[in-house]
Amino acid sequence: MVPNNLPALLSTALLLAGGYAAPAPAANLTIRAPSTVARGVVIEHCTVPGVVALTFDDGPFVYTEHVLDILEQYGARATFFINGENWSRGISDPSTPWPDILRRMDKAGHQIGSHTWAHTDLSIVDFETRHFQLTQLENALFDVIGKAPTYLRPPYASCSADCLSDTEQMGYHVVNFDVDPKDYLHNDPAAIGAAMENFSGALDEQRFGDSFLVLSHDTLLNTAESLVPYMLMEIEQRGLKAVTVGECLGDPEENWYKVL
């Protein structure tokens, strides 16, 4: 059994390790087409009405396939902001389940975004470390799915002015969220109801209109088993549509990735 606090523990370990690696050469990638979505700023809100962009950070993990199963049942699409050095094994390592899970995500039409190589706080490191954290993940994803993301969820929702400048030069849209159910605080069968209430309350409140950009984690058992189906049921009952971040920003799918 995986402890409930394992994601937080490993994220801390990865953060400590993230600042000491030497940069690897970047793949020679280009963006397919110009995008109207802003760079050099932190995006927190969808621009397309009537949609909910569910996002999942820190995976892939042992619960990710269950999340994909539920999304498939609802005919929903979502965005997975993934780490590269995933649970101490690289996502392109064929001895792990991660490559097959990533290929399944991509084939199903979900959006794959960057959450850096080793869950590093991009606001507290230098340019060389930022460059490594992003390009190392790009190279691994290119090996697995043949493309690399143009969308980035910064770990800890942290991206300073220097971070924004560097990521803009590297062709990234930086995306955070406007709905946080706080599933990471309620990863227990007796507590996950609080995360459900947080989600429903945010949809009721409509602070930023009738579209929503939601943070959650496919690394948490009770999120996968309880919160995800609840959110999708709520979305369906409210007449909303579960979409990717790119879709909620009106960005064509060809712009979500860099290719050779």
Secondary structure, DSSP 8 states (H G I E B T S, - for coil): ---TTHHHHHHHHHHHHHTT---------EESS---S--SSEE-S--STTEEEEEEES---TTHHHHHHHHHHHT---EEEE-SEETTEETT-TTSSHHHHHHHHHHTT-EEEE--SS---TTSS-HHHHHHHHHHHHHHHHHHHS-EESEE--GGG---HHHHHHHHHTT-EEE--SB---GGG--STTTHHHHHHHHHHHHHH-TT-S-EEEEEETT-HHIIIIIHHHHHHHHHHTT-EEE-HHHHTT--GGGSEEE-
